[in-house]
Amino acid sequence: MPAGTAPLTVRAHRLARGLPARGTRAPEIAAAAPLIAEHLRAFPKADTGLLLRAYEVAERYHRGQARKSGVPYITHPLAVAQLLAAIGMDTTTLAAALLHDTVEDTDLPIGQVRAEFGPEVAILVDGVTKLDGARWGERAEAETFRKMIMAASIDLRVLVIKLADRVHNMRTLKHHPKREKRERIARATLELLVPFAGRLGLYAYLRELEDLVFGVLQPQEHDELRALVRSTAPGREAYLAPLLAQMRGERAATGLRVTVEARDRHLYSVFRDLPAGVDGTLHPRSVTRVVVVAEGPDTDCYVALGALHARWRPVQARFKDYVATPKHNMYRSLHTSLLATDGETIDVIIRTPAMDQVALFGVAAHIRAAGGRTGQVSTEAARLADLKWLDRLLAWQPLTASEDFLASLRADLDTAGILVFAPDGSPIGLPAGATGIDFAYVTAPETANRAAGVLVNGRRTALDRQLAHGQVVQLINGPPADPPESWLGAARSAQARAHLQRWFADKKAEIARDQDEQAAAAGREALAAALASTGAHLLDLEASGMALRECRRLGYADLDALYAAVDRAEIALDDLAISLSR
C-alpha cells in the first residue's frame, strides 16, 4: 500500500467482509471486496459502483473460460486490477483493468464498453487489446505494440495496465506447458516490457518482472542466488548495523527529520553485477543499499549528503545528482558511495518521501497524486507530455515498417545509454555508441540531412565520431545535401536510423521512377518508329484504345509499363509492332 493512504472507511470494512452495499449483489461483492477495500484505502471517496459494474460485466463475458492453470479466467483481470490498486492507481484504470481482456477474448465490442463505461475506459481497454493474429499475420505483434504506443500518447495508463497484465502473466507462466513458449515470453518481457517499466519509473514492476524472467531463463542461477542471499542475510545485517546506527546519530546532529534503512536489491540486479557469477560469496554492497529519506524540502537532501560526506569519505566517481537533473522517467535522488572503516564501499541513496514514492511507482505516483481523494484523474493529468522519450518514440515510429519496428523499438528502449547536453543545457538521451549523426536526427530531424559536423565541448568533431556521457554538443549545419549511405552504418538511435532508412528508400524509389520514365520514353519512341515502318501510327493506336487493350492482354498495368518493358527488351519489339498493326 502506498505511503500516506487513508484508513479503511466503514463502507470499505463492509465490502472487505463481503457484506453487500445498497444496489449490489452479494456474489459480486464477495469477489470484488478485496480490490475495493484496497482502492478505498488510497481513495476513500472513490466510485466503487463503477468497479462493481466493471467486475460484473467482465465476469459475465469471461464466464466459462479458464486459464491454463484451470482456474476461472476472471481471476486474471481481477488480479491485474488488484496489482494496480496496490500501487494506488485511480478508479478508471482499475475498471479498465477488469475489462482489459473482454474485447480481445469475448464477443463484447469496444463500442459497448464506451457506451457503458465512458470514453476514458474505452481508450484504455482498446489500447491494451491485441490485434487479431488471423488478420494481421506476422505483423500482429509489431502492430499491437505500435497501437499500444499510440494509445499511450493519449493516456499513459495504457502502458501501466499492460505492465500489470504482464506481471500477473509472468507470475503464472509456469502453467504454460511449452518451455519454448515460456522462454519466448520471458525474453520479450525482458526486451520490451521491462524497459517500458523503467521509462515509466515503475521500478516496483520492473524489479519483479526482471526476477521472474531470471527464474525462467536461468533457473539454476536464480535458485542458487536466492538461497545465497537468504543464507547471508544475518551477516549483512550484523555488518551494517553499526553503520546504520552511526548514520542515525549524524541525523540527530544535523537536526534533520530523516529515516535510515537498509534495502536489498532484487535478485536479477545483484546477479547482473556479480563479476564471476554465483560463487558462494556476497559482500553487503552487492546486495544492500542504504536509503536515507529526508522528510523536508529537496534542499534537506543536500544537507544530509554533506553530513554523510563529512563523516565518511565519498567515492567521487560514484556521486550522481538526480535531484537537480532527474532521469528521463522523473526519478530523483542523490546517489553516493561511502568508504566504510574496513575500506569497503557502501552505496547510499538520499531522497524525500515524494521522491521515494516516484522511485517505486514512477508515473503511477504522479497519476495517483492527481486523483485527490476521489480516485479520478483527467486524461490530461494521465498524459504527462513531459516524457520526452515518448515524444521521440512517436516521432520515428511512423517511419518504420512492421518488419523493422520491434528491432527499432528494442534499440530505442535500450536502457544502456549516455546523456549529452545541448548548448542551452538541455539533456539529450542517446544510446551507447551514439554519434553526432544520432544527435542531429534526435534534436533536429527536419534539417539533419544538412549536418556538416558537430562541436563537442567547443571543438569541431566529425559526425560519425562516437559521443561520450556528459559532453556538450552543438550541431553545425551546411547547405542542403543528400546524406551519405555511411551515415546509416554510424547511426545507433532508432530515430536516426528510421529517418535515414526512409530517406534512402524514398531516394531509391525516386531513382527507380526516373529510370522507369526514361525507359518508357525510349520504349515508346522505338515502338513508334517500328510501327511507322509498317504504315501505322502509335498516336492513333493510343487514341483508339488498341494499344491499351494489347497492354492489358500482355499483363501490364499501363502503357508506360509496357513501353518500359520494350526498352528493357522484356518484349520483342517487332512482335509487338506486328500485333498492334494488324
C-alpha positions, 0 to 999 in steps of 0.5 A: 500500500502506498505511503500516506493512504487513508484508513479503511472507511466503514463502507470499505470494512463492509465490502472487505467482509463481503457484506453487500452495499445498497444496489449490489449483489452479494456474489459480486461483492464477495469477489470484488471486496478485496480490490475495493477495500484496497482502492478505498484505502488510497481513495476513500471517496472513490466510485466503487459502483463503477468497479462493481459494474466493471467486475460484473460485466467482465465476469459475465463475458469471461464466464466459462473460460479458464486459464491454463492453470484451470482456474476461472479466467476472471481471476486474471483481470481481477488480479491485474486490477488488484496489482494496480490498486496496490500501487494506488492507481485511480478508479478508471484504470482499475475498471479498465483493468477488469475489462482489459481482456473482454474485447480481445477474448469475448464477443463484447465490442469496444463500442459497448464498453464506451457506451457503458463505461465512458470514453476514458475506459474505452481508450484504455481497454482498446489500447491494451487489446491485441490485434487479431493474429488471423488478420494481421499475420506476422505483423500482429505483434509489431502492430499491437505494440505500435497501437499500444504506443499510440494509445499511450500518447493519449493516456499513459495508463495504457502502458501501466495496465499492460505492465500489470497484465504482464506481471500477473502473466509472468507470475503464472507462466509456469502453467504454460506447458511449452518451455519454448513458449515460456522462454519466448515470453520471458525474453520479450518481457525482458526486451520490451516490457521491462524497459517500458517499466523503467521509462515509466519509473515503475521500478516496483514492476520492473524489479519483479518482472526482471526476477521472474524472467531470471527464474525462467531463463536461468533457473539454476542461477536464480535458485542458487542466488536466492538461497545465497542471499537468504543464507547471508542475510544475518551477516549483512545485517550484523555488518551494517548495523553499526553503520546504520546506527552511526548514520542515525546519530549524524541525523540527530546532529544535523537536526534533520527529520530523516529515516535510515534503512537498509534495502536489498536489491532484487535478485536479477540486479545483484546477479547482473553485477556479480563479476564471476557469477554465483560463487558462494560469496556476497559482500553487503554492497552487492546486495544492500543499499542504504536509503536515507529519506529526508522528510523536508524540502529537496534542499534537506537532501543536500544537507544530509549528503554533506553530513554523510560526506563529512563523516565518511569519505565519498567515492567521487566517481560514484556521486550522481545528482538526480535531484537537480537533473532527474532521469528521463522517467522523473526519478530523483535522488542523490546517489553516493558511495561511502568508504566504510572503516574496513575500506569497503564501499557502501552505496547510499541513496538520499531522497524525500518521501515524494521522491521515494514514492516516484522511485517505486511507482514512477508515473503511477505516483504522479497519476495517483497524486492527481486523483485527490481523494476521489480516485479520478484523474483527467486524461490530461493529468494521465498524459504527462507530455513531459516524457520526452522519450515518448515524444521521440518514440512517436516521432520515428515510429511512423517511419518504420515498417512492421518488419523493422519496428520491434528491432527499432523499438528494442534499440530505442528502449535500450536502457544502456545509454549516455546523456549529452547536453545541448548548448542551452543545457538541455539533456539529450538521451542517446544510446551507447555508441551514439554519434553526432549523426544520432544527435542531429536526427534526435534534436533536429530531424527536419534539417539533419540531412544538412549536418556538416559536423558537430562541436563537442565541448567547443571543438569541431568533431566529425559526425560519425565520431562516437559521443561520450556521457556528459559532453556538450554538443552543438550541431553545425549545419551546411547547405542542403545535401543528400546524406551519405549511405555511411551515415546509416552504418554510424547511426545507433538511435532508432530515430536516426536510423528510421529517418535515414532508412526512409530517406534512402528508400524514398531516394531509391524509389525516386531513382527507380521512377526516373529510370522507369520514365526514361525507359518508357520514353525510349520504349515508346519512341522505338515502338513508334518508329517500328510501327511507322515502318509498317504504315501505322501510327502509335498516336492513333493506336493510343487514341483508339484504345488498341494499344491499351487493350494489347497492354492489358492482354500482355499483363501490364498495368499501363502503357508506360509499363509496357513501353518500359518493358520494350526498352528493357527488351522484356518484349520483342519489339517487332512482335509487338509492332506486328500485333498492334498493326494488324 
